[in-house]
Amino acid sequence: MRFALFILLFLSVSSSFAKTRIAFLELYDRHGRLVQYEPGGRFAHTAIQFDDIGDKWLNAYPGEGVAIVSWEDLEHRGVIAEVIEIPQDVRLSQVKPYMGLPFDFWYSWSDDALYCTELIGKLLNIPTHPMKFNKQVWPKNYWHLEGTLGLSPDSVYAWAKQQTLE
């Protein structure tokens, strides 16, 4: 009997490992064309979900900063094109220092303000890359950021896909 209880306990614990998901959103202009914030890019926004926040999503968004939002709210930020589950665990205690911070409009990779992929990158320790800005989309006052270290939704997507292969 004890052995059977042990097996049941083991199965319930092993089936309840934390799950972390990243949502990747596409954005389309008024003519139905995909907006590419980086040359050849696909995604415009990201959000992350983990067990401690249930069915809600954590993101950093202009006008809102770092906040937990519903799936419905996330759908208003673009087309949720893909959701990738990754093996890394995120806990609410990791997020608390970032909650309520403003959105980083200058993509500076500091802890004073965060953009969507910076938040995810810091939570998951994703290596940064030189950023590329599509000059057909970004105003000139962002062009000087070309090559600075950061993360784009497309680079986080490539990283997440790699995590599912390992």
C-alpha positions in Angstrom: 0.0 0.0 0.0 2.8 2.4 0.9 4.5 1.7 -2.4 1.3 2.5 -4.3 0.9 5.8 -2.4 4.5 6.6 -3.3 3.9 5.9 -7.0 0.8 8.1 -7.0 2.6 10.9 -5.2 5.6 10.7 -7.6 3.3 10.8 -10.6 1.4 13.8 -9.4 4.6 15.7 -8.6 6.3 14.8 -11.8 3.3 15.8 -13.9 3.0 19.2 -12.2 6.4 20.6 -13.2 6.2 24.3 -13.9 5.5 25.3 -17.5 6.7 28.5 -19.1 5.3 29.8 -22.4 6.3 32.7 -24.6 3.7 34.3 -26.9 5.0 35.9 -30.2 2.8 38.5 -31.8 2.7 39.8 -35.3 1.5 43.3 -36.2 -0.1 44.3 -39.4 -0.5 47.8 -40.9 -3.8 49.2 -42.1 -3.2 47.7 -45.5 -2.8 44.2 -44.0 1.0 44.1 -44.5 3.2 42.6 -41.8 5.1 45.2 -39.9 8.8 44.3 -39.7 10.6 46.2 -36.9 13.8 44.5 -37.9 14.8 43.7 -41.5 13.2 40.4 -42.4 11.6 40.2 -39.0 8.2 38.6 -38.2 7.3 39.4 -34.7 6.4 42.8 -33.0 5.8 41.8 -29.4 6.3 39.1 -26.8 4.8 38.1 -23.5 5.5 35.3 -21.0 3.3 33.0 -19.0 4.3 30.8 -16.1 2.5 28.8 -13.4 2.6 31.4 -10.7 0.4 33.8 -12.7 -2.0 31.1 -13.9 -3.6 31.9 -17.2 -2.4 35.5 -17.2 0.6 36.9 -19.2 3.5 39.1 -18.2 4.6 41.8 -20.6 6.2 45.2 -21.0 4.1 47.4 -23.2 4.1 51.2 -24.1 1.8 53.2 -21.8 1.5 50.3 -19.4 5.1 49.2 -18.5 5.6 45.8 -16.9 2.3 44.3 -16.0 0.3 41.1 -15.9 -2.5 41.0 -18.4 -5.2 38.6 -19.7 -5.1 36.7 -22.9 -7.8 39.0 -24.2 -5.7 42.1 -23.4 -2.7 40.5 -25.1 -4.8 39.8 -28.3 -5.3 43.6 -28.6 -1.6 44.1 -29.0 -1.3 42.2 -32.2 -2.0 38.7 -33.7 -0.8 36.0 -31.4 0.9 33.9 -34.0 2.8 31.4 -31.9 3.2 30.2 -28.3 6.2 28.2 -27.5 6.6 26.2 -24.3 10.2 26.2 -22.9 11.8 24.1 -20.2 13.0 27.0 -18.0 11.1 27.8 -14.9 10.0 31.4 -13.9 8.8 32.3 -10.5 6.9 35.4 -9.4 9.7 36.2 -7.0 12.0 36.8 -10.0 9.4 39.2 -11.6 8.7 41.3 -8.5 11.7 43.7 -8.9 10.4 44.5 -12.4 6.7 44.9 -11.7 5.4 48.4 -12.4 8.5 49.6 -14.2 7.8 51.8 -17.2 8.3 50.8 -20.8 11.8 51.4 -22.2 11.2 53.5 -25.3 15.0 53.8 -25.8 15.8 50.1 -25.6 18.7 50.8 -23.2 18.9 47.5 -21.4 18.9 49.1 -17.9 16.8 48.2 -14.9 15.0 51.6 -14.9 12.6 50.7 -17.7 12.1 47.6 -19.7 10.8 46.6 -23.2 9.0 43.3 -23.8 12.0 41.2 -24.9 14.3 42.8 -22.4 12.0 41.6 -19.6 11.9 38.0 -21.0 15.6 38.1 -21.7 16.5 39.1 -18.1 14.1 36.5 -16.6 15.5 33.7 -18.7 19.1 34.8 -19.1 18.9 35.0 -22.9 22.2 36.3 -24.4 21.9 39.7 -26.1 22.7 40.4 -29.8 23.4 43.6 -31.8 20.0 45.0 -32.6 18.9 45.8 -36.2 16.3 48.5 -36.9 14.2 48.5 -40.1 14.7 52.1 -41.2 11.4 51.9 -43.2 9.5 51.5 -39.9 11.6 53.3 -37.2 11.8 57.1 -37.0 15.3 58.5 -37.5 15.8 59.2 -33.8 16.1 55.4 -33.3 18.7 54.7 -36.1 21.6 55.4 -33.8 20.6 52.4 -31.8 21.6 50.1 -34.7 24.2 47.5 -33.4 23.6 48.2 -29.7 23.1 45.0 -27.6 19.6 43.9 -26.9 16.9 41.5 -27.9 14.2 41.6 -30.5 11.1 39.4 -30.6 12.6 37.5 -33.5 15.9 36.8 -31.6 13.9 35.6 -28.6 11.8 33.4 -31.0 15.0 31.8 -32.4 16.3 31.2 -28.9 13.0 29.7 -27.7 12.9 27.3 -30.7 16.5 26.2 -29.9 15.4 25.5 -26.3 12.7 23.1 -27.5 15.3 21.1 -29.4 17.7 20.6 -26.5 
